[in-house]
Amino acid sequence: MRLNQEMQAQGRWLFRWRSYLPLLFLLLFLPALGTYQPFVSPLVNRAWEAVCLSIGLFGVVIRCLVIGFAPEGTSGRNTKEQLASTLNVKGMYTLVRNPLYLGNFFIGAAPLLLLHTWWLCVIYVLAFILYYERIIITEEAFLSQKFGDDYEQWSLQTPALIPRHFRWQQPDLPFSWKHSLRREYHGVFGLIAIMTILKFVCDFCVQYSIIINPVWTAIFAIGAVFYVFVRCLVKCTSVLHVAGR
């Protein structure tokens, strides 16, 4: 089997389990927690925590900009097989070919940066490249086969993950905040929950006592109320349903 075929086979397996495999990376948090040291200044600590949370929310915004414009049958959470009813080349797909994965990068980086551990960030970047490289190779082989020259021309002028330009081509569909909210509310609360738990654990590792941080407690409470409210809307009503999305 050629190397490219091997990478595609690996990519198909990683694609199927891509919602769960990144959780294994949490095991690296254990040694990082043992070496965690806060900044000397409490003000700098609070500022850094705000920066980390903002980085994660920036990743959420990227994903929402993709999902909010996406037509039905594209940019989905399918895991069993590749699906694409149309080729997205506008909106965020004007900047990079894989904007959802770009958003994932920032979301994953946020809790790691909170730990002040440089080697963990280096491992994350390398693991992210190796992990998503194979998934992207598999997806691009599928898209190339299905859309032919249209995909080839678009891919030649659009980078995979790092934008080379910031031109924006307006998508055909209007932005739907309902569709974004319905698809991404799990991720918003998941980010808040992980960072809140990390903050409490980090404080415990330093002071060997349970410290109730009022700011992070409030952030977590707001996130939990948001999650329950949207969950009820999704499960019990059709408020967030958008036809053709």
N, C-alpha and C positions, 0 to 999 in steps of 0.2 A: 504493500500500500504506500502510495506516495505521501510525502510529508503534508502536502496540502489536504489530501483526503483524510489523513489522520487528524489534522487540526479541525476539519469539518466534523468528523465523528465525535471528537471531544467537545466541540462547540454545541452539537445537538444535545449531548448529555448535560452540559452545563446550562444550556438554555432551558431545558426541562426543569432543572432544579435551581434555577437562578434566584428564586424567592427565598430559598432556605440556606443554601451553601454559604452565603456571606455571613450568616450568623456564627459560623465556626470561627470567624475572625475574632469574635468576642473573647475567645480563650486567651488571646494575646493581651487582653486587658489585665489579666491577673498579675503577671510580672511587672507590667507598667504601673499598676496601682501600688506595688511595693516600693517603687522609686519616686512616687509622686511627691513633689514639693511645691507648695503655693508660692506666689510672688511675695516679696517682703511687704509690699504696700497693699492693704485691703482694697484701696481704690483701683489699683492696677489689676487686681484679681477680678473685680466686678466688671471692669472695662473689657478684660480678656474674655470673660464668660459671655458678655454681650456680643463680642465679635464672633465667637465660636457659634453661638446660636444664630446670629445673622447669616453666617456662611451656610449653615444647614437650611435656613429658611430661603436663602437665595437658590439653593438647589431645588427646593419645593416650588418656587416661583417658575424656574425653568421648566419643570415638569408640567405645571399648570398651563403655561403658555403653549406647550405642545398639545396637551390633552384638550384644552379649550377650543382649539381650532380643528382637531382631528375628526374626519368623517368616520362613519361606521365601518368597521372592518379593518381599521388601521390603528397603530400605536396601542395595541391591546396588551392584556396581561396573560395571553394564552401561553401555555407551557408545553403542551403535547406536541405541537407542530407549528411550523411557520405559517402565518396568515397575513395576507395583504391584498385587499380588494382593489386598492388604487395605490399609486406611487406618490408619496408626499414629497413635494419639492419646494413648498412655500412656507412662510412663517419661520419658525425656528429651524426648519429643514433647509432654509436658505443659508444659514450660518454654518451648520455642521450636519453630517449625515446621521448622527446618533445623539440627538439632543437629550433624549430620556436618560441615556447612560451618563452624559455630562452632568445632568442634574443629580444622578445617583452619586457621582464622585463627590460633589460638594456636601451632600447629605451625609455620606459616610465619613468625610473628613472632619466634620464638626465635632463629634464626640471625641475623636482621637486628639484633636488639637487641645481639647479641654484638659488633657492629661499632662501636657508640657513634656512629652517624651518624643524626642526627635527620631529615634530609631524605629518607633512604632509607625510614624508617619512615612518613613522611607519604605518600610515593609508594605504599608498600605498602598503606596503608589505603584510599587513593583507588582504586587499581587493583583491590583486593579487592572494593570496593563495586560498581564498574562491571562487573567480570567476573561476579561471582555474582548481581548483580541480574538480569541477562538469563537466566541459567540458572534462577533461582528463578521468574521470570515464566513461563518455558516449562513448568517442572514444575507450577506451580500451575494453569496453564490445563488441563493434562492431568488433574490430580487433580480439579479442579472438574467437568470434563466426565464423568469416570468415576464419581465418588462423590456428585456433586450436593449436596443440602442437608446431608448429613453433613459434607462437607468445608467448606462455607460456614460452618456453625455453629462448627466447631472453629477455623477460621482467624480468625473474628471475635474470639475470646477468647484466642488464642495468638499472641504476637509472632513476627516472622520470624526474627530473630537475637539480639536483646538481651532477656534475660528481664525481665519486669515483676514477677514473683512467683516464689516458690520452692516452690510446692506440688508434690507428687509423687503421681501416681496409679500404683499398682503395675501393671506389664504382666501380661497373661494368662499368658505363658510364664515359667518360671523363668530366672534368669540363667545363661548358659552360658559359662564361661571358655574352654572348648575352642573354641567358635565364634569368640569374640573373638580368641583367640590365632591361630587359623588364618587369620583375615582381616586382622589388624593387625600381624603380626610384621614384614612388609616395612617398614611405616611407622616402627616403633620403631628398627630398625637404620638406616633411611635418615636419620632425624633425628640419631642419634648420629654417623653417618659424616660428614654434612654439617658438623655443628658441630665435630667433631674436625679435619677438613680446614681449616675456616675458622680455627680456633685456631692451627694450625701455620703457615698462610699469613700470618696477622696477625703472629705472632712473627717470621717471616722478614722481613716488610716493615719492621719496626721495627729489628731487630738485624742484618739482612742476613746471617744464618747460620741453619742448621737447628738448631732447639731442640727437643729431645725432652722434651715435657712428660709426666712420669710419670703424673699423674692422668688426663689425657685419653687417654694410651696405654692405661692400664688399662681405662678406660671403653669405648674402642673394642674392645679385645680381648674383654671380657665380652660386648659387643654382638654381635661377630662369632661367638663361640661359641654364643650364644643363637640367632642367625639360622640357623647351619648345623644346629644340633640340631633346631629347629622345622621347618626345611626338610626334613630327613630324615624327620621324623614325618609331615609332610603328603604327601610324595611316595612314601614306602615303606611306610606303615602306614595303618590306619584309626582310630588312637587319637583323633585330633582331629575325626573326623567325628561329627556330631550329627544324628540323624534329624529331619527336618522343619525344618532350618535351612539 
